[in-house]
Amino acid sequence: MQIRITRRRTVVLCLAVLVVAGAFFWDHMVVTEEERIETVIEEAALALERNDLDTCLTYLDEDCRLMGRPVKSLRKLLEEAIKSYPLKEADPYGIDVTLDEENPNRARAKVVSAVILRDYGEERKIDWKLELVRHDDHNWRLTNITPYFHKSREQIFLTQLEWLLR
């Protein structure tokens, strides 16, 4: 049995290939707000892994709060923490982003991270509750950062960090 390839079949086949290729291209070129937020979180974690506080701070809103306190007031403490306990790894995974339905410029994220300190080598899992705000078109910044112990789900307080650094 021989299949005749007519001009009509050739055009239909070409259109089908173009539609599939276009759908594939569109799917990979369109970036959602959730993906933009995940990128901000991952890039901030990479800056932390490099123990680069200055770069890490660029992902924070100017009014960002960490453990309930303004980050601006914690800079010295954070510098000391990074110097005393340098990170080997701060791998975020399980990023769950929720956009605020009432305000499209706000979002929340839950993240689990595996943190390994360079000198200690033991992995610690920390859960993070993050709040983000969008500036400009798609420029997301962290506005509130709250860490929790992974197993107990108890909040980590600033006094615990200060105690470690004494």
PADOFI-774099 format. One line per field, with one value per residue: residue in one letter; x, y, z of N, C-alpha, C in turn. Coordinates in nm, 3 decimals, always signed. Example, Ala and Ser with C-alpha at 12.3 -4.5 7.8 and 13.67 -1.06 7.14 Angstrom:
BEGIN
res: a, s
n_xx: +1.319, +1.285
n_yy: -0.569, -0.225
n_zz: +0.780, +0.708
ca_xx: +1.230, +1.367
ca_yy: -0.450, -0.106
ca_zz: +0.780, +0.714
c_xx: +1.320, +1.290
c_yy: -0.330, +0.003
c_zz: +0.780, +0.787
This chain:
BEGIN
res: m, q, i, r, i, t, r, r, r, t, v, v, l, c, l, a, v, l, v, v, a, g, a, f, f, w, d, h, m, v, v, t, e, e, e, r, i, e, t, v, i, e, e, a, a, l, a, l, e, r, n, d, l, d, t, c, l, t, y, l, d, e, d, c, r, l, m, g, r, p, v, k, s, l, r, k, l, l, e, e, a, i, k, s, y, p, l, k, e, a, d, p, y, g, i, d, v, t, l, d, e, e, n, p, n, r, a, r, a, k, v, v, s, a, v, i, l, r, d, y, g, e, e, r, k, i, d, w, k, l, e, l, v, r, h, d, d, h, n, w, r, l, t, n, i, t, p, y, f, h, k, s, r, e, q, i, f, l, t, q, l, e, w, l, l, r
n_xx: +0.085, +0.063, +0.128, -0.004, +0.143, +0.008, -0.028, -0.199, -0.193, +0.074, +0.080, -0.097, +0.048, +0.281, +0.167, +0.076, +0.320, +0.430, +0.245, +0.283, +0.557, +0.540, +0.377, +0.547, +0.766, +0.636, +0.558, +0.805, +0.911, +0.747, +0.741, +0.624, +0.487, +0.524, +0.747, +0.935, +0.955, +1.052, +1.303, +1.421, +1.438, +1.608, +1.840, +1.907, +1.968, +2.194, +2.371, +2.395, +2.522, +2.769, +2.853, +2.809, +2.707, +2.638, +2.540, +2.329, +2.163, +2.061, +1.839, +1.644, +1.371, +1.368, +1.249, +1.257, +1.202, +1.360, +1.315, +1.137, +1.263, +1.397, +1.600, +1.802, +1.893, +2.018, +2.249, +2.521, +2.518, +2.448, +2.671, +2.866, +2.765, +2.791, +3.066, +3.151, +3.016, +3.046, +2.873, +2.849, +2.667, +2.343, +2.081, +1.782, +1.465, +1.152, +0.990, +0.710, +0.493, +0.257, +0.046, -0.092, -0.432, -0.586, -0.408, -0.201, +0.065, +0.185, +0.311, +0.345, +0.571, +0.666, +0.943, +1.181, +1.503, +1.823, +2.081, +2.425, +2.694, +3.020, +3.244, +3.140, +2.989, +2.752, +2.422, +2.150, +1.805, +1.594, +1.290, +1.129, +0.927, +0.826, +0.765, +0.685, +0.724, +0.627, +0.811, +0.822, +0.790, +0.838, +0.995, +1.071, +1.097, +1.212, +1.020, +0.961, +1.105, +1.096, +1.234, +1.206, +1.250, +1.297, +1.198, +1.050, +0.893, +0.904, +0.944, +1.246, +1.421, +1.562, +1.716, +1.821, +2.007, +2.178, +2.273, +2.422, +2.638, +2.784
n_yy: -0.119, +0.209, +0.537, +0.837, +1.146, +1.441, +1.785, +1.911, +1.738, +1.771, +2.042, +2.035, +1.864, +2.018, +2.241, +2.116, +2.040, +2.296, +2.401, +2.232, +2.282, +2.557, +2.560, +2.427, +2.607, +2.840, +2.751, +2.724, +2.977, +3.160, +3.303, +3.247, +3.427, +3.282, +3.127, +3.329, +3.414, +3.181, +3.180, +3.409, +3.325, +3.101, +3.224, +3.399, +3.208, +3.093, +3.309, +3.319, +3.073, +3.131, +3.290, +3.560, +3.834, +4.094, +4.064, +3.896, +4.064, +4.225, +4.101, +4.156, +4.349, +4.698, +4.737, +4.493, +4.225, +4.012, +3.737, +3.890, +4.134, +4.441, +4.398, +4.576, +4.664, +4.438, +4.386, +4.384, +4.168, +3.962, +3.964, +3.880, +3.626, +3.493, +3.502, +3.356, +3.112, +2.991, +2.902, +2.594, +2.481, +2.573, +2.469, +2.524, +2.363, +2.215, +2.439, +2.629, +2.837, +3.096, +3.318, +3.629, +3.668, +3.897, +4.109, +4.147, +4.209, +4.093, +3.805, +3.473, +3.229, +2.895, +2.722, +2.461, +2.409, +2.264, +2.298, +2.324, +2.369, +2.493, +2.416, +2.218, +2.024, +1.880, +1.821, +2.038, +2.081, +2.341, +2.509, +2.764, +3.049, +3.278, +3.612, +3.809, +4.097, +4.267, +4.479, +4.735, +4.589, +4.297, +4.249, +4.091, +4.104, +4.001, +4.043, +3.960, +3.727, +3.421, +3.176, +2.822, +2.538, +2.228, +1.966, +2.002, +2.218, +2.454, +2.801, +2.970, +3.187, +3.516, +3.554, +3.301, +3.278, +3.489, +3.391, +3.171, +3.298, +3.407
n_zz: +0.000, -0.090, +0.019, -0.078, -0.104, -0.083, -0.173, +0.007, +0.234, +0.301, +0.377, +0.599, +0.767, +0.807, +0.939, +1.174, +1.289, +1.331, +1.517, +1.739, +1.792, +1.844, +2.074, +2.253, +2.255, +2.356, +2.611, +2.735, +2.724, +2.852, +3.162, +3.480, +3.764, +3.996, +3.925, +3.898, +4.164, +4.285, +4.165, +4.279, +4.547, +4.522, +4.417, +4.625, +4.820, +4.701, +4.718, +4.994, +5.034, +4.926, +5.122, +5.100, +5.207, +5.123, +4.856, +4.912, +5.061, +4.861, +4.767, +4.943, +5.063, +5.144, +5.390, +5.512, +5.743, +5.970, +6.161, +6.307, +6.349, +6.211, +5.925, +5.865, +6.114, +6.199, +6.063, +6.153, +6.332, +6.153, +5.982, +6.164, +6.223, +5.976, +5.950, +6.175, +6.149, +5.871, +5.573, +5.401, +5.240, +5.133, +5.051, +4.897, +4.879, +4.781, +4.740, +4.793, +4.657, +4.707, +4.562, +4.658, +4.650, +4.675, +4.658, +4.401, +4.412, +4.624, +4.795, +4.935, +5.061, +5.130, +5.237, +5.243, +5.364, +5.327, +5.533, +5.563, +5.768, +5.713, +5.880, +6.038, +5.908, +5.947, +5.843, +5.866, +5.872, +5.785, +5.807, +5.628, +5.642, +5.418, +5.314, +5.036, +4.825, +4.530, +4.326, +4.078, +3.756, +3.756, +3.976, +4.247, +4.603, +4.924, +5.217, +5.471, +5.685, +5.834, +6.024, +6.102, +6.314, +6.160, +6.237, +6.481, +6.422, +6.557, +6.603, +6.519, +6.717, +6.737, +6.966, +7.009, +6.803, +6.869, +7.111, +7.025, +6.907, +7.110
ca_xx: +0.000, +0.145, +0.059, +0.022, +0.163, -0.046, +0.004, -0.285, -0.138, +0.200, +0.046, -0.153, +0.159, +0.365, +0.093, +0.077, +0.456, +0.443, +0.164, +0.352, +0.679, +0.498, +0.333, +0.669, +0.838, +0.557, +0.564, +0.937, +0.947, +0.663, +0.783, +0.516, +0.530, +0.574, +0.883, +1.021, +0.975, +1.143, +1.437, +1.471, +1.472, +1.726, +1.957, +1.943, +2.033, +2.328, +2.452, +2.426, +2.623, +2.899, +2.874, +2.813, +2.595, +2.598, +2.454, +2.207, +2.078, +1.997, +1.711, +1.553, +1.305, +1.434, +1.183, +1.251, +1.217, +1.412, +1.282, +1.063, +1.340, +1.442, +1.729, +1.903, +1.948, +2.084, +2.360, +2.643, +2.496, +2.452, +2.811, +2.934, +2.716, +2.851, +3.209, +3.169, +2.958, +3.031, +2.792, +2.900, +2.553, +2.212, +2.004, +1.637, +1.383, +1.014, +0.942, +0.567, +0.460, +0.116, +0.025, -0.204, -0.541, -0.637, -0.304, -0.111, +0.204, +0.229, +0.313, +0.403, +0.638, +0.716, +1.063, +1.264, +1.641, +1.924, +2.193, +2.545, +2.798, +3.147, +3.334, +3.073, +2.952, +2.624, +2.311, +2.033, +1.694, +1.524, +1.173, +1.122, +0.806, +0.872, +0.668, +0.752, +0.651, +0.675, +0.841, +0.829, +0.711, +0.850, +1.109, +1.024, +1.190, +1.166, +0.982, +0.955, +1.171, +1.079, +1.282, +1.151, +1.317, +1.224, +1.125, +0.954, +0.815, +0.912, +1.011, +1.381, +1.419, +1.687, +1.796, +1.894, +2.121, +2.268, +2.335, +2.523, +2.753, +2.857
ca_yy: +0.000, +0.328, +0.659, +0.951, +1.271, +1.551, +1.920, +1.936, +1.663, +1.835, +2.166, +1.996, +1.812, +2.133, +2.318, +2.039, +2.054, +2.434, +2.417, +2.163, +2.359, +2.683, +2.533, +2.396, +2.733, +2.927, +2.696, +2.746, +3.119, +3.236, +3.283, +3.285, +3.498, +3.180, +3.093, +3.444, +3.410, +3.069, +3.223, +3.501, +3.244, +3.021, +3.312, +3.445, +3.094, +3.081, +3.416, +3.273, +2.966, +3.197, +3.375, +3.695, +3.904, +4.210, +4.018, +3.842, +4.176, +4.285, +4.031, +4.195, +4.479, +4.789, +4.725, +4.350, +4.184, +3.878, +3.695, +3.997, +4.258, +4.495, +4.344, +4.684, +4.668, +4.311, +4.365, +4.348, +4.033, +3.871, +3.956, +3.798, +3.489, +3.437, +3.484, +3.251, +2.987, +2.998, +2.796, +2.514, +2.457, +2.624, +2.423, +2.529, +2.272, +2.214, +2.577, +2.635, +2.979, +3.131, +3.460, +3.689, +3.689, +4.034, +4.203, +4.071, +4.248, +4.025, +3.659, +3.398, +3.106, +2.804, +2.661, +2.379, +2.417, +2.180, +2.388, +2.257, +2.463, +2.450, +2.353, +2.115, +1.918, +1.816, +1.886, +2.081, +2.124, +2.458, +2.552, +2.910, +3.114, +3.402, +3.701, +3.884, +4.206, +4.293, +4.617, +4.751, +4.490, +4.160, +4.253, +4.045, +4.118, +3.943, +4.145, +3.900, +3.596, +3.356, +3.037, +2.725, +2.408, +2.139, +1.857, +2.046, +2.331, +2.568, +2.915, +3.004, +3.326, +3.589, +3.533, +3.176, +3.310, +3.574, +3.303, +3.091, +3.380, +3.455
ca_zz: +0.000, -0.105, +0.066, -0.166, -0.031, -0.162, -0.125, +0.123, +0.346, +0.337, +0.448, +0.728, +0.846, +0.846, +1.039, +1.299, +1.345, +1.379, +1.638, +1.849, +1.821, +1.905, +2.211, +2.330, +2.270, +2.444, +2.746, +2.793, +2.720, +2.944, +3.301, +3.570, +3.885, +4.089, +3.883, +3.932, +4.309, +4.310, +4.123, +4.383, +4.665, +4.489, +4.403, +4.760, +4.885, +4.644, +4.778, +5.130, +5.022, +4.901, +5.240, +5.043, +5.270, +5.042, +4.747, +4.973, +5.101, +4.743, +4.746, +5.051, +5.059, +5.240, +5.521, +5.542, +5.882, +5.992, +6.297, +6.373, +6.364, +6.082, +5.882, +5.873, +6.250, +6.227, +5.972, +6.225, +6.382, +6.039, +5.940, +6.263, +6.208, +5.855, +5.976, +6.275, +6.101, +5.725, +5.513, +5.291, +5.153, +5.178, +4.937, +4.916, +4.798, +4.826, +4.743, +4.769, +4.644, +4.700, +4.532, +4.730, +4.556, +4.688, +4.617, +4.314, +4.438, +4.746, +4.786, +5.047, +5.019, +5.232, +5.181, +5.330, +5.317, +5.392, +5.562, +5.614, +5.806, +5.656, +5.976, +6.117, +5.815, +5.977, +5.775, +5.944, +5.788, +5.839, +5.733, +5.621, +5.593, +5.355, +5.251, +4.932, +4.763, +4.394, +4.288, +3.933, +3.684, +3.804, +4.066, +4.377, +4.715, +5.051, +5.316, +5.604, +5.685, +5.964, +6.021, +6.197, +6.320, +6.069, +6.303, +6.583, +6.367, +6.648, +6.544, +6.565, +6.758, +6.727, +7.087, +6.992, +6.716, +6.948, +7.210, +6.955, +6.870, +7.229
c_xx: +0.088, +0.063, +0.097, +0.036, +0.119, -0.005, -0.075, -0.232, -0.006, +0.175, -0.008, -0.043, +0.250, +0.297, +0.093, +0.213, +0.476, +0.364, +0.232, +0.478, +0.646, +0.452, +0.452, +0.747, +0.767, +0.567, +0.698, +0.978, +0.865, +0.704, +0.672, +0.574, +0.585, +0.718, +0.981, +1.054, +1.071, +1.287, +1.499, +1.518, +1.600, +1.852, +2.002, +2.015, +2.175, +2.421, +2.489, +2.532, +2.762, +2.938, +2.889, +2.691, +2.546, +2.505, +2.322, +2.110, +2.009, +1.862, +1.608, +1.495, +1.370, +1.373, +1.174, +1.276, +1.264, +1.389, +1.218, +1.137, +1.384, +1.583, +1.838, +1.971, +2.027, +2.210, +2.487, +2.633, +2.506, +2.595, +2.890, +2.893, +2.780, +3.001, +3.233, +3.122, +2.938, +2.955, +2.870, +2.789, +2.426, +2.112, +1.854, +1.566, +1.242, +0.956, +0.794, +0.524, +0.310, +0.106, -0.099, -0.314, -0.593, -0.537, -0.201, +0.037, +0.258, +0.221, +0.372, +0.470, +0.678, +0.832, +1.128, +1.406, +1.728, +2.047, +2.308, +2.648, +2.934, +3.234, +3.271, +3.022, +2.819, +2.511, +2.199, +1.926, +1.620, +1.406, +1.169, +0.983, +0.851, +0.753, +0.745, +0.662, +0.713, +0.694, +0.848, +0.742, +0.718, +0.965, +1.063, +1.135, +1.127, +1.134, +0.976, +1.012, +1.159, +1.127, +1.219, +1.240, +1.232, +1.140, +1.016, +0.859, +0.811, +0.991, +1.150, +1.381, +1.558, +1.776, +1.875, +2.018, +2.224, +2.343, +2.445, +2.651, +2.832, +2.981
c_yy: +0.124, +0.449, +0.773, +1.077, +1.384, +1.683, +1.951, +1.864, +1.725, +1.962, +2.134, +1.944, +1.925, +2.218, +2.247, +2.051, +2.195, +2.458, +2.352, +2.240, +2.492, +2.666, +2.504, +2.525, +2.825, +2.881, +2.726, +2.894, +3.204, +3.200, +3.333, +3.361, +3.399, +3.141, +3.206, +3.445, +3.297, +3.107, +3.317, +3.421, +3.164, +3.106, +3.367, +3.333, +3.074, +3.188, +3.379, +3.164, +3.023, +3.287, +3.521, +3.772, +4.022, +4.171, +3.966, +3.955, +4.243, +4.219, +4.068, +4.333, +4.568, +4.781, +4.578, +4.324, +4.039, +3.844, +3.810, +4.128, +4.309, +4.444, +4.450, +4.687, +4.541, +4.289, +4.319, +4.204, +3.930, +3.855, +3.865, +3.651, +3.422, +3.412, +3.368, +3.114, +2.993, +2.877, +2.723, +2.494, +2.513, +2.595, +2.430, +2.428, +2.275, +2.354, +2.578, +2.782, +2.997, +3.281, +3.508, +3.722, +3.833, +4.138, +4.128, +4.107, +4.186, +3.875, +3.602, +3.275, +3.026, +2.728, +2.574, +2.393, +2.322, +2.268, +2.306, +2.365, +2.407, +2.371, +2.235, +1.999, +1.850, +1.894, +1.918, +2.125, +2.236, +2.487, +2.704, +2.951, +3.253, +3.481, +3.786, +3.994, +4.231, +4.443, +4.622, +4.645, +4.352, +4.146, +4.219, +4.059, +4.059, +4.054, +4.091, +3.758, +3.538, +3.211, +2.952, +2.601, +2.310, +2.035, +1.907, +2.154, +2.451, +2.680, +2.933, +3.153, +3.387, +3.567, +3.403, +3.196, +3.391, +3.488, +3.219, +3.169, +3.432, +3.374
c_zz: +0.000, -0.061, -0.028, -0.081, -0.124, -0.101, +0.002, +0.246, +0.394, +0.417, +0.588, +0.821, +0.895, +0.952, +1.174, +1.367, +1.401, +1.507, +1.757, +1.889, +1.889, +2.048, +2.302, +2.359, +2.369, +2.589, +2.813, +2.797, +2.817, +3.086, +3.392, +3.690, +3.988, +4.055, +3.913, +4.081, +4.345, +4.274, +4.226, +4.505, +4.639, +4.477, +4.538, +4.836, +4.832, +4.700, +4.922, +5.130, +5.000, +5.019, +5.199, +5.092, +5.184, +4.928, +4.802, +5.010, +4.983, +4.712, +4.852, +5.025, +5.164, +5.379, +5.567, +5.691, +5.885, +6.137, +6.376, +6.388, +6.227, +6.048, +5.893, +6.010, +6.284, +6.143, +6.043, +6.278, +6.269, +5.987, +6.035, +6.250, +6.087, +5.876, +6.072, +6.227, +5.949, +5.671, +5.405, +5.189, +5.216, +5.066, +4.963, +4.826, +4.854, +4.836, +4.702, +4.773, +4.633, +4.674, +4.607, +4.628, +4.558, +4.640, +4.534, +4.333, +4.567, +4.727, +4.914, +4.990, +5.142, +5.166, +5.287, +5.276, +5.397, +5.409, +5.620, +5.643, +5.764, +5.756, +6.050, +6.032, +5.839, +5.911, +5.874, +5.847, +5.860, +5.747, +5.738, +5.576, +5.544, +5.304, +5.152, +4.880, +4.626, +4.375, +4.136, +3.865, +3.748, +3.904, +4.208, +4.481, +4.840, +5.150, +5.458, +5.595, +5.825, +5.953, +6.131, +6.198, +6.241, +6.142, +6.396, +6.534, +6.462, +6.582, +6.603, +6.597, +6.751, +6.849, +7.079, +6.905, +6.794, +7.050, +7.146, +6.931, +6.990, +7.254
